[in-house]
């Protein structure tokens, strides 16, 4: 997390996220997300996104508490 926060502060998180999502052409060669980002870093970005979603949503209604339980399950699956 500290590394991802450091990347965010340095303005490098958005390009990393985009590399994880899109195919791009670099020097005439197609670069896929698998080539651009490691599995571990992709996993950490996914966990960060799940937690951010959970923090932004859960607590507004009773329905969002149920969604929070689902996001907790997804987080636990990818964290282990």
Backbone as CSV, one residue per row, in Angstrom:
resi,resn,N_x,N_y,N_z,CA_x,CA_y,CA_z,C_x,C_y,C_z
1,UNK,0.816,-1.181,0.000,0.000,0.000,0.000,0.866,1.254,0.000
2,UNK,1.909,1.244,0.814,2.784,2.421,0.871,3.399,2.702,-0.496
3,UNK,3.758,1.641,-1.190,4.336,1.794,-2.527,3.313,2.392,-3.498
4,UNK,2.081,1.919,-3.451,1.037,2.448,-4.329,0.720,3.906,-3.984
5,UNK,0.686,4.230,-2.704,0.447,5.613,-2.297,1.599,6.495,-2.765
6,UNK,2.820,5.987,-2.668,3.976,6.726,-3.163,3.893,6.971,-4.654
7,UNK,3.460,5.959,-5.402,3.267,6.130,-6.842,2.192,7.182,-7.130
8,UNK,1.140,7.183,-6.337,0.066,8.162,-6.524,0.589,9.574,-6.288
9,UNK,1.350,9.751,-5.227,1.899,11.073,-4.923,2.880,11.535,-5.997
10,UNK,3.566,10.610,-6.622,4.548,10.951,-7.658,3.896,11.094,-9.043
11,UNK,2.582,10.883,-9.120,1.894,10.993,-10.401,2.112,9.802,-11.319
12,UNK,2.512,8.672,-10.752,2.808,7.496,-11.569,1.752,6.393,-11.462
13,UNK,0.761,6.593,-10.625,-0.249,5.551,-10.442,-1.204,5.475,-11.632
14,UNK,-1.607,6.605,-12.175,-2.541,6.603,-13.314,-1.930,5.901,-14.524
15,UNK,-0.683,6.224,-14.913,-0.094,5.483,-16.044,0.026,3.978,-15.765
16,UNK,0.333,3.613,-14.525,0.420,2.198,-14.162,-0.939,1.533,-14.289
17,UNK,-1.981,2.203,-13.794,-3.343,1.664,-13.882,-3.757,1.501,-15.342
18,UNK,-3.446,2.495,-16.158,-3.805,2.409,-17.571,-3.047,1.293,-18.275
19,UNK,-1.800,1.079,-17.905,-1.032,-0.039,-18.476,-1.644,-1.377,-18.085
20,UNK,-2.278,-1.403,-16.908,-2.910,-2.635,-16.436,-4.251,-2.898,-17.122
21,UNK,-4.800,-1.870,-17.771,-6.121,-2.007,-18.381,-6.118,-2.089,-19.898
22,UNK,-5.162,-1.426,-20.535,-5.233,-1.251,-21.983,-4.011,-1.805,-22.697
23,UNK,-4.221,-2.212,-23.930,-3.121,-2.580,-24.816,-2.636,-1.289,-25.458
24,UNK,-1.329,-1.114,-25.513,-0.782,0.085,-26.131,0.374,-0.276,-27.058
25,UNK,0.664,0.638,-27.944,1.772,0.431,-28.866,2.953,1.275,-28.371
26,UNK,4.073,0.603,-28.135,5.285,1.277,-27.672,6.405,0.935,-28.638
27,UNK,6.922,1.945,-29.295,7.999,1.761,-30.278,7.644,0.702,-31.328
28,UNK,6.397,0.738,-31.788,5.967,-0.172,-32.838,5.624,-1.571,-32.376
29,UNK,5.641,-1.805,-31.074,5.344,-3.133,-30.523,4.127,-3.021,-29.611
30,UNK,3.177,-3.968,-29.751,2.021,-3.979,-28.862,2.432,-4.463,-27.485
31,UNK,2.012,-3.732,-26.480,2.324,-4.062,-25.093,1.010,-4.358,-24.380
32,UNK,0.852,-5.591,-23.938,-0.376,-6.004,-23.258,-0.246,-5.738,-21.765
33,UNK,-1.369,-5.716,-21.051,-1.287,-5.533,-19.602,-0.375,-6.572,-18.928
34,UNK,-0.397,-7.778,-19.432,0.454,-8.815,-18.838,1.941,-8.479,-18.986
35,UNK,2.290,-7.806,-20.076,3.671,-7.386,-20.291,4.031,-6.150,-19.464
36,UNK,3.031,-5.333,-19.161,3.278,-4.032,-18.551,3.314,-4.055,-17.030
37,UNK,2.648,-5.029,-16.429,2.492,-5.008,-14.976,2.563,-6.433,-14.434
38,UNK,3.209,-6.599,-13.309,3.343,-7.936,-12.724,2.019,-8.383,-12.108
39,UNK,1.886,-9.681,-11.929,0.678,-10.225,-11.296,0.521,-9.645,-9.895
40,UNK,1.605,-9.549,-9.158,1.550,-9.031,-7.790,1.069,-7.594,-7.732
41,UNK,1.579,-6.764,-8.622,1.157,-5.361,-8.653,-0.299,-5.254,-9.097
42,UNK,-0.704,-6.058,-10.060,-2.099,-6.067,-10.501,-3.012,-6.467,-9.348
43,UNK,-2.593,-7.441,-8.581,-3.365,-7.896,-7.425,-3.488,-6.773,-6.395
44,UNK,-2.388,-6.065,-6.136,-2.414,-4.964,-5.175,-3.338,-3.839,-5.642
45,UNK,-3.323,-3.540,-6.945,-4.227,-2.524,-7.486,-5.687,-2.958,-7.340
46,UNK,-5.944,-4.232,-7.578,-7.296,-4.757,-7.420,-7.761,-4.636,-5.968
47,UNK,-6.905,-4.994,-5.032,-7.259,-4.888,-3.616,-7.515,-3.436,-3.223
48,UNK,-6.690,-2.524,-3.732,-6.894,-1.107,-3.456,-8.243,-0.640,-4.014
49,UNK,-8.566,-1.056,-5.221,-9.840,-0.664,-5.841,-11.033,-1.219,-5.065
50,UNK,-10.928,-2.460,-4.624,-12.022,-3.072,-3.843,-12.218,-2.295,-2.549
51,UNK,-11.128,-1.981,-1.872,-11.216,-1.264,-0.597,-11.749,0.156,-0.792
52,UNK,-11.303,0.830,-1.850,-11.793,2.187,-2.121,-13.292,2.156,-2.423
53,UNK,-13.721,1.169,-3.202,-15.141,1.016,-3.507,-15.929,0.797,-2.225
54,UNK,-15.440,-0.087,-1.388,-16.106,-0.406,-0.131,-16.202,0.838,0.759
55,UNK,-15.097,1.564,0.875,-15.087,2.758,1.727,-16.042,3.832,1.227
56,UNK,-16.144,3.970,-0.090,-16.992,5.014,-0.674,-18.472,4.664,-0.619
57,UNK,-18.808,3.386,-0.574,-20.198,2.971,-0.717,-20.857,2.532,0.584
58,UNK,-20.167,1.722,1.344,-20.793,1.042,2.479,-21.113,2.037,3.597
59,UNK,-22.329,1.901,4.122,-22.736,2.688,5.265,-23.857,3.665,4.986
60,UNK,-24.203,3.851,3.736,-25.262,4.803,3.405,-26.660,4.247,3.639
61,UNK,-26.835,2.955,3.381,-28.139,2.325,3.585,-27.922,0.898,4.080
62,UNK,-28.995,0.251,4.475,-28.890,-1.157,4.871,-28.443,-2.014,3.695
63,UNK,-28.878,-1.647,2.500,-28.488,-2.403,1.305,-26.971,-2.338,1.096
64,UNK,-26.369,-1.192,1.365,-24.924,-1.086,1.138,-24.133,-1.914,2.149
65,UNK,-24.702,-2.157,3.330,-24.015,-3.050,4.275,-23.917,-4.461,3.703
66,UNK,-24.965,-4.905,3.028,-24.935,-6.222,2.379,-23.893,-6.239,1.265
67,UNK,-23.807,-5.146,0.506,-22.778,-5.059,-0.531,-21.383,-5.080,0.094
68,UNK,-21.260,-4.471,1.258,-19.982,-4.475,1.963,-19.539,-5.881,2.328
69,UNK,-20.487,-6.718,2.700,-20.152,-8.117,2.992,-19.633,-8.820,1.743
70,UNK,-20.229,-8.496,0.598,-19.777,-9.096,-0.662,-18.377,-8.602,-1.023
71,UNK,-18.133,-7.309,-0.837,-16.789,-6.798,-1.169,-15.755,-7.367,-0.205
72,UNK,-16.144,-7.597,1.049,-15.219,-8.224,1.999,-14.837,-9.631,1.539
73,UNK,-15.806,-10.370,1.015,-15.535,-11.709,0.506,-14.582,-11.656,-0.694
74,UNK,-14.837,-10.714,-1.594,-13.972,-10.574,-2.782,-12.571,-10.187,-2.335
75,UNK,-12.464,-9.251,-1.403,-11.165,-8.823,-0.902,-10.411,-9.999,-0.284
76,UNK,-11.098,-10.753,0.556,-10.455,-11.903,1.210,-9.971,-12.933,0.204
77,UNK,-10.749,-13.153,-0.830,-10.362,-14.121,-1.863,-9.049,-13.705,-2.525
78,UNK,-8.932,-12.411,-2.896,-7.745,-11.943,-3.608,-6.562,-11.647,-2.675
79,UNK,-6.858,-11.422,-1.394,-5.777,-11.122,-0.445,-5.008,-12.380,-0.047
80,UNK,-5.659,-13.530,-0.137,-4.988,-14.777,0.288,-4.277,-15.476,-0.834
